Amino acid sequence: ARMDANILHKQIEEIRGLMADRLRVRGRDLEHQVRKAGRLLPRHLRRDGAFLAQAQVMSQNPKLVRLVDRPRVDRAHADMVIFLKTVDAKDRAKAKLLGILGAVAFNLLVVFIAVVWYLWWRGLV
């Protein structure tokens, strides 16, 4: 049972590291990180993350560690690692920047159209 807790701890630390690197989400524990990540994680992975966080809490009690569903832990760990390794932090930052620039460009266009319309309405153009 102690070995299981050590393996589980290593799996969770791997996921926490990937979440910090790839999603830029930090927190005091996995549960916190999963909650902070929110929609950055697909729903089934949020569920897996919550399950792993619960399994980690259970693993700290020698009697409860036997109740942890080992195959599900391994599946949840594998799914989260596969997903997190496909996430590119640079691409996410680039997409965010482009989104902001797009919004700024749109707002400038609206202001320009409003100014031209106002000048036309006043008969200045």
Salt bridges, closest charged atoms under 4 A:
GLU13 OE2 - ARG16 NH1 3.97
GLU14 OE1 - HIS77 NE2 2.70
GLU31 OE2 - ARG35 NH2 3.28
ASP74 OD1 - ARG70 NH2 3.01
ASP91 OD1 - LYS94 NZ 3.96
